[in-house]
Amino acid sequence: MDKISGYVNKIVYRNEDNGYSVVEIFGEGEEKTIVGILPDLSEGEYITAEGVMKKHPLYGDQLSVEAYEIQAPEDAAAIERYLASGAIKGIGAALASRIVKKFGADTFRIVEEEPERLAEVKGISSRMALELGSQIAEKRDMRQAMLFLQNYGISLNLAAKIYKQYGPQLYTVIEQNPYRLADDISGVGFKIADEIASRAGIRADSDYRIKSGLLYTLLQAVSAGHTYLPFGELKEGTERLLGIELPSIDMYVSDLVMDRRLVVKKDQGDVLVYGARYYYMEMAVAKRLLELDGVWAIEEGEAMDMVSRIEKERGVELDPLQREAVLEAAKRGVLVITGGPGTGKTTTITALIRFFEMEGMEVELAAPTGRAAKRMSEATGREARTIHRLLELSGMQEESSAEAHFARNRANPLEADVIIIDEMSMVDIQLMQSLLEAAAPGTRLILVGDRDQLPSVGPGNVLKDIIQSGRFHVVRLTRIFRQAEASDIILNAHRINRGEPVDVTARSRDFLFIRRPDANAIINAAISLICRKLPDYLGISMNEIQVIAPMRKGALGVERLNKILQEYLNPPSPDKAEKECPQCVFREGDKVMQIKNDYQLEWETKGLYGIAADRGSGVFNGDIGVIRQINSFAEELTVEFDEGRMVTYEFSGLDELELAYAITIHKSQGSEYPAVVIPLLSGPRMLMTRNLLYTAVTRARSCVCVVGLPETFLAMEENETEQRRYSSLDKRLEEM
């Protein structure tokens, strides 16, 4: 650990939101630079800082501060230097000189303990004296708090957040119930709170710890897509987390039910435990869907004549199921259309749009992701937006909020007669609730998707549960149309879905299987495909080829693949700035992905002469972009996402990004790429499933390249098991 002491000469840069500062200090006859979370540091103060000395490529040696202490100035000259620095608003050089002349070496004690006496100095009123005293007391309180929190191993970044949240109350929180931090502060999970609690001497079997552990176990289940856990699994998961055996959790669950944090339901002898907000989300979605599911009387003969006119206009012939979809959409408030690739979902959507436009109705189109919305626009010739943009995402929510706030809601509904949502398998329960809240009574809702795709990344299993409930009319498109029959991607996807063996030895223009025996051989083949063969074969760039893999960890996990692919696709260069992070090195030109929904992140698009053309907020889990700039001085990194949306990240927020040369199959949902490369070797049976393989293959538009072992591919085809997702929207619909 390196140590530097000296007077603060200049605050070169400070981020007022998080306290990150670049500071020049003068000590031992030379000027040095320190960087870190230093929110309370002022020019003129004397600091002793500890940390790691790093060499910045542009700015030279810098001490990255991990702990520091500010020492009160002791002699009159040091006191005057501090007061004259502007550290205390309202005191300049002349006034500082008069104060020190009046009180001498006792000045600092007077300022801290008897600030009212400052009124004895010419130019300072009694009111001003009290204001100066208040400023100094606040600085003193913050310094004491930062030192106190450092004793518990709390980083400077987190310490600043804790002080901002609790102020002087933080001592009570840390000493009595540090698990509150996990509830109140963004970025603090159970594990950080538990570590602090251990240092604070909180017992391993304390009620606070067990209740917090129960809530965290449910929160982890939500992250895995569940809206509830069976009672037994909740108990087992909490015991694993806490590292203790619990004879019973009934009392703690009951207390949390009383506090309205949990909901407990019985279902055919099972006891299901929900985080309260997810239970009520499912209730709200079920209620709203049933409210929208009205029935309209139509003249079927006239409707069929309109369908015939649409067919003539577009030069297509709808099959009976597509015609049924149009007629049922005209009659019903809620309709589900499901089918695999090549079964005419897009043609059906286009016919529906035209039908309702002929009726003089306002139609809105949306999809869960930007890529899916773009595809919908290109296929239909009509504007389609992400659901977040349709609902007019607001950036006005609290910084700590993990939820989206939309301008469109029950009080300000969408002005649409018909809402058509594509890629419904990706819509989670939270987004579905927001969408339904914004649908005015009488709006027709048409939900389109492939029920055999993987479920949403977020919690719930909305599309499957709606179909499973049997409460709404469902049109299942099954015919593979002639133009789709020319694609081995589509034919093989349907074979996979039906459990029929795919001939991996067959020659094909768009479905290639390259046999390789081990991980390194698979990676070498993938690099060859991406760097040379596929760009030449398809006439596309390397960036348009996406590697999608079943797992995050392991020899062919996306974490290892990304490090290797980065070296080949975007190697180090003197012309490319870099930022080293715990998870990886980010480099200008890297392909990256946002890995959590962040509703506060602001973006803008550039028009002529670099002037902002559009602004908004919200970057979402799975969004992929390219790093355009890394500014080490400002501690910022800029990413360009789809549609030219430029987003600036502070270095402290880079845990929301990861490299995206390779992504998991789950994260690829709703996206389509000109070509995909799928490395397959081996993996856990519960993960290597038919619907995972089906989802992977259907991500490609022009070419699929599977690289690996044919026996693994065939084993996945035969593995019908699906990872169990605990959701119950179907039960809520049946109850109502």
Secondary structure as GFF3:
##gff-version 3
##sequence-region A 1 736
A	DSSP	beta_strand	2	14	.	.	.	ID=ss1
A	DSSP	beta_strand	20	27	.	.	.	ID=ss2
A	DSSP	beta_strand	30	37	.	.	.	ID=ss3
A	DSSP	beta_strand	46	56	.	.	.	ID=ss4
A	DSSP	beta_strand	60	71	.	.	.	ID=ss5
A	DSSP	alpha_helix	76	84	.	.	.	ID=ss6
A	DSSP	alpha_helix	93	103	.	.	.	ID=ss7
A	DSSP	three_ten_helix	104	106	.	.	.	ID=ss8
A	DSSP	alpha_helix	107	113	.	.	.	ID=ss9
A	DSSP	three_ten_helix	115	120	.	.	.	ID=ss10
A	DSSP	alpha_helix	126	150	.	.	.	ID=ss11
A	DSSP	alpha_helix	156	166	.	.	.	ID=ss12
A	DSSP	three_ten_helix	167	169	.	.	.	ID=ss13
A	DSSP	alpha_helix	170	176	.	.	.	ID=ss14
A	DSSP	alpha_helix	180	184	.	.	.	ID=ss15
A	DSSP	alpha_helix	190	199	.	.	.	ID=ss16
A	DSSP	alpha_helix	207	223	.	.	.	ID=ss17
A	DSSP	beta_strand	228	230	.	.	.	ID=ss18
A	DSSP	alpha_helix	231	242	.	.	.	ID=ss19
A	DSSP	alpha_helix	250	258	.	.	.	ID=ss20
A	DSSP	beta_strand	262	267	.	.	.	ID=ss21
A	DSSP	beta_strand	270	275	.	.	.	ID=ss22
A	DSSP	alpha_helix	276	292	.	.	.	ID=ss23
A	DSSP	alpha_helix	300	314	.	.	.	ID=ss24
A	DSSP	alpha_helix	320	331	.	.	.	ID=ss25
A	DSSP	beta_strand	334	339	.	.	.	ID=ss26
A	DSSP	alpha_helix	345	358	.	.	.	ID=ss27
A	DSSP	beta_strand	363	367	.	.	.	ID=ss28
A	DSSP	alpha_helix	370	380	.	.	.	ID=ss29
A	DSSP	beta_strand	384	386	.	.	.	ID=ss30
A	DSSP	alpha_helix	387	390	.	.	.	ID=ss31
A	DSSP	beta_strand	393	394	.	.	.	ID=ss32
A	DSSP	beta_strand	405	406	.	.	.	ID=ss33
A	DSSP	beta_strand	418	421	.	.	.	ID=ss34
A	DSSP	three_ten_helix	424	426	.	.	.	ID=ss35
A	DSSP	alpha_helix	429	437	.	.	.	ID=ss36
A	DSSP	beta_strand	444	449	.	.	.	ID=ss37
A	DSSP	alpha_helix	462	469	.	.	.	ID=ss38
A	DSSP	beta_strand	473	477	.	.	.	ID=ss39
A	DSSP	alpha_helix	482	485	.	.	.	ID=ss40
A	DSSP	alpha_helix	488	498	.	.	.	ID=ss41
A	DSSP	beta_strand	511	515	.	.	.	ID=ss42
A	DSSP	alpha_helix	519	528	.	.	.	ID=ss43
A	DSSP	pi_helix	529	533	.	.	.	ID=ss44
A	DSSP	alpha_helix	534	538	.	.	.	ID=ss45
A	DSSP	three_ten_helix	542	544	.	.	.	ID=ss46
A	DSSP	beta_strand	545	549	.	.	.	ID=ss47
A	DSSP	alpha_helix	558	569	.	.	.	ID=ss48
A	DSSP	beta_strand	578	580	.	.	.	ID=ss49
A	DSSP	beta_strand	585	587	.	.	.	ID=ss50
A	DSSP	beta_strand	591	594	.	.	.	ID=ss51
A	DSSP	beta_strand	598	606	.	.	.	ID=ss52
A	DSSP	three_ten_helix	608	610	.	.	.	ID=ss53
A	DSSP	beta_strand	612	619	.	.	.	ID=ss54
A	DSSP	beta_strand	624	631	.	.	.	ID=ss55
A	DSSP	beta_strand	636	641	.	.	.	ID=ss56
A	DSSP	three_ten_helix	642	644	.	.	.	ID=ss57
A	DSSP	beta_strand	645	650	.	.	.	ID=ss58
A	DSSP	three_ten_helix	651	656	.	.	.	ID=ss59
A	DSSP	beta_strand	657	659	.	.	.	ID=ss60
A	DSSP	beta_strand	662	664	.	.	.	ID=ss61
A	DSSP	three_ten_helix	666	668	.	.	.	ID=ss62
A	DSSP	beta_strand	673	680	.	.	.	ID=ss63
A	DSSP	alpha_helix	690	697	.	.	.	ID=ss64
A	DSSP	beta_strand	700	708	.	.	.	ID=ss65
A	DSSP	alpha_helix	710	718	.	.	.	ID=ss66
A	DSSP	alpha_helix	729	735	.	.	.	ID=ss67
###
